[in-house]
């Protein structure tokens, strides 16, 4: 099964994120928005793995997670991957993500011992849309620039979730396999 380790977005912040998506939609560009129930920060994407690997990952997460306490994360700012000339992903950023990055790096190190490739340069981000074509790119860039300093809000990070991803024609469906409390 396709799996990843994630931090879900708090419900109160989802309404503000939907507002941002509506503003971007005004550009009438070719965008596929992430559904509110699918909004998350990915700590690590594992790809296709089997049940034995799920057990190994769960064991490692349980061992390491006790080292961390809940922390606050601010969601603000907007950006694109890979760049403004060739946009594929529109994302919201994490302000002062020191603790977030520390956790990601520590888990990435542990997961590499199981054969997973280490992240080269991890940027904490929340994907809100995928760009499916170049229609109205200039209008879209203008909307992104208008939202450059957007403040979504702050959330308390209390848990990590191991999730599976099922790709369906109508879009991905994410299901929580296991929740790990900080």
N, C-alpha and C positions, 0 to 999 in steps of 0.2 A: 504494500500500500504506500501511496505518496504521503510523506509525513513531514512535519515541521514543529519546532518549538516556538511558542508565541506568547505575547501579552495582549489580551483583549482590551479594547477601548471601553471605558465606562459609559453606560447608557446616557447620562446627562450630557456628555460631550458629543454624542452621535448627532443630536439635533443641529448643533453648530456646524458639524462637518457636512451634514446634508445641505445646509445653507450655502456653504462654500461650493459644493457640487452644483447647486442650482445656479450660482453666479457663473461658474465655468460653462455650464450648459447654454448660457445666453450667447456664447460665441458661436453656437451652431456648428461646432467642430465634430469630428468623428471620434467620440469618446465612449468608452464603456466604463461606467461608474461601478465602484466596489459597493456591493449591497451593505447596508448598515450592520447586519448581523455578521458580516465577514470582515469588518474593520479590525485590524490587529497590527502589532509590531512583530515582525519575524526576528527571532534571535538566531535561529539556524534552520535552514532547509536541508532535509536529509535525502529527499528524493524517494525512490522506490526501496522500501525495506520490508523485511518479513517480521513475523511475531517474535522470533528469538531476539532480533535486534531491538524491537520495542522493549522487551524485558531488560536488555542490557542498558539501553538508554535510560529507562526508568530507574534502574539501580544507580547509575551515575548521578542522575539528577537528584535523587533522594539523598545520596551521600553528600553532594556539594551544597544543596540548597540551604542546609542548616547554618551555613556561614554567612547568610544574608538576611537582613531585616527589611520589612516593607520600606518603601521610599516614594517620594513624590517626583512626578515627571510632568513638565509643562509641554503642551503641544502648541507650537507656534511656527509661523513662517511657512512658505510654500516653495517647492522646487521641482525640477524635472530630471529624469534620467534618460539617456546618458547626457544630453546637453540640449540647449535651446534650438539648435539647428536640426536636431534629429530627436524629437521628443517621442518617447515610448511610454513613460510612466510619469504621472503627476503625483506628488507626495507632499505631506505635511511633515514638518520637522519636530525634533525633540530638543527643547531648550535645557542647557546644563545636563547633558546625559551622562555625566561622569559615572554614576553608580550603574546605570544601564549598560554602558560600554564595558565597565569592569566585570559585570556578570556575564555579558556576552563573551568576552575574551576568555574568562575562566572556563566557561562551559565549552567553548570552541576548542580550547586546549585539551580538555578531557575527551571530547568527541573525536579528536584527531587520533587518539590512541586506539579508537575502534576502526580507523581507516577512513574517516571522513576528512575531506580536504579543508584546510584552514581558510578562513576568510582573509582576503588580502587587505582590504581597507573597508571596514564595516562602518556604514553610516546609518544610525538609527533613524528610521523613517516609517511613515504610515502611508501606504499606497491608497489613494482615493479614486484614481482613474487610470485607465490605459488608453493611449492614443492609437486609434485604429487606421488613421490616414491623415493626409496633409490638408484637407479641406478647412478653410478659414483659419489657417495657422497664425496669421498676423493678429486676428481678433482674439484668438486664444492666448497668444503671448501677452497681449494688452491686458486681458483679464488676470493673468498670472502676475503681471507686474503690479496691478492694482491691489492684489492680495498679498504682496510681498511680505508685509509686516503683520499679517493676520494673527490674532491671539485667539486660540480655541479654548484654552483653559488648562487646569491642572488636574491630574488624577493620581490616586494612591495606587502604587504597584504592590499588590499583596500576594500574587500568585503567578506561576508560569503554567502554560498548558501545552501538553503534547497533543497534537492534532493530526487527523488524517484529512487528505484532500481528495475529493472525487471530482474529476473533470466531467461535466455534463454539457450538452449543447446549449442549455440556457445559462450556463455559468458554473463556477466551482461551488461545491458544497463542502463546508468544513465541519468536522465532527470532533469533539473533544474526546480523546482516548483516556487521558489522565490529567488531573490537576495537582499541582505541587505548591503548597503554601510556603511563603517566605517567612 
